[in-house]
């Protein structure tokens, strides 16, 4: 369960950090937006190091994280950008979450 919390924190930090650069480069906001953006991206990287997986491998953590990131991105789309995800978005995210759970749970038996 703790892994999922780290993944959720990582996804929020990554999306917020990337959005800061999006706001600067695509929405014409001040370059100062990149300062909290970089801090947020550092928090993202830190959070991923806290994921506890057998064999202590980064690649598996990154792969499993993908499902949470995709779902969090759709929530960001909805809450921050005001665009409601389609049923196809949610179906795709559900498939990714299933895959992510298989990676996490399967790694305990490998």
C-alpha positions as CSV (number, residue, x, y, z in Angstrom):
1,X,0.0,0.0,0.0
2,X,2.9,2.3,0.8
3,X,4.2,1.9,-2.8
4,X,0.9,3.3,-4.2
5,X,1.1,6.4,-1.9
6,X,4.7,7.0,-3.2
7,X,3.5,6.6,-6.8
8,X,0.6,9.0,-6.2
9,X,2.9,11.6,-4.7
10,X,5.4,11.1,-7.6
11,X,2.6,11.6,-10.1
12,X,1.3,14.8,-8.6
13,X,4.9,16.2,-8.4
14,X,5.7,15.2,-11.9
15,X,2.6,16.5,-13.5
16,X,2.8,19.8,-11.5
17,X,6.5,20.2,-12.5
18,X,5.9,19.5,-16.1
19,X,2.9,21.8,-16.2
20,X,5.0,24.6,-14.9
21,X,7.2,24.3,-18.0
22,X,4.1,23.9,-20.2
23,X,2.7,27.1,-18.7
24,X,6.0,29.0,-19.4
25,X,6.6,27.7,-22.9
26,X,3.1,27.1,-24.2
27,X,0.8,29.5,-22.2
28,X,3.2,32.5,-22.1
29,X,3.6,32.5,-18.3
30,X,6.7,33.9,-16.7
31,X,9.9,31.8,-16.7
32,X,9.7,32.0,-12.9
33,X,7.2,29.2,-13.1
34,X,10.2,26.9,-13.8
35,X,11.5,27.4,-10.3
36,X,8.7,25.6,-8.5
37,X,8.5,23.3,-11.5
38,X,12.1,22.1,-11.0
39,X,11.5,21.6,-7.2
40,X,8.4,19.6,-8.0
41,X,10.3,17.4,-10.5
42,X,13.0,16.8,-7.8
43,X,10.2,15.7,-5.4
44,X,9.0,13.4,-8.2
45,X,12.4,11.8,-8.5
46,X,12.8,11.5,-4.7
47,X,9.3,9.8,-4.3
48,X,10.2,7.2,-6.9
49,X,13.3,6.2,-5.0
50,X,11.0,5.3,-2.0
51,X,9.2,2.6,-3.8
52,X,10.0,-0.8,-2.3
53,X,10.4,-3.5,-4.9
54,X,12.3,-6.8,-4.8
55,X,15.8,-6.7,-6.3
56,X,15.8,-2.9,-5.8
57,X,15.6,-2.1,-9.6
58,X,14.6,1.3,-11.0
59,X,13.2,0.1,-14.3
60,X,10.4,-2.0,-12.6
61,X,9.5,1.0,-10.4
62,X,9.3,3.2,-13.5
63,X,7.2,0.7,-15.4
64,X,4.7,0.2,-12.5
65,X,4.5,3.9,-12.0
66,X,3.2,4.4,-15.5
67,X,-0.3,3.3,-14.6
68,X,-0.6,5.8,-11.7
69,X,0.8,8.6,-13.9
70,X,-1.6,8.0,-16.7
71,X,-4.6,8.0,-14.3
72,X,-3.3,11.1,-12.5
73,X,-2.8,12.9,-15.8
74,X,-6.5,12.3,-16.7
75,X,-7.5,13.6,-13.3
76,X,-5.3,16.7,-13.9
77,X,-7.0,17.1,-17.3
78,X,-10.4,17.1,-15.6
79,X,-9.7,19.2,-12.5
80,X,-6.9,21.6,-13.6
81,X,-7.8,22.0,-17.3
82,X,-11.5,21.6,-17.2
83,X,-11.7,18.9,-19.8
84,X,-13.6,15.8,-18.9
85,X,-11.9,12.6,-19.9
86,X,-13.9,10.3,-22.1
87,X,-15.0,6.7,-21.3
88,X,-12.1,5.6,-23.6
89,X,-9.6,7.6,-21.5
90,X,-10.9,5.8,-18.3
91,X,-10.9,2.4,-20.0
92,X,-7.3,2.9,-21.1
93,X,-6.3,4.1,-17.6
94,X,-8.0,1.1,-16.0
95,X,-6.0,-1.3,-18.3
96,X,-2.8,0.5,-17.3
97,X,-3.6,0.3,-13.6
98,X,-4.2,-3.5,-14.1
99,X,-0.9,-3.8,-15.8
100,X,0.8,-1.8,-13.1
101,X,-0.7,-4.0,-10.4
102,X,0.5,-7.1,-12.2
103,X,4.0,-5.7,-12.3
104,X,4.0,-4.8,-8.6
105,X,2.4,-8.0,-7.3
106,X,4.2,-10.3,-9.8
107,X,7.6,-8.9,-8.7
108,X,7.0,-10.3,-5.2
109,X,6.9,-13.8,-6.7
110,X,9.7,-13.5,-9.2
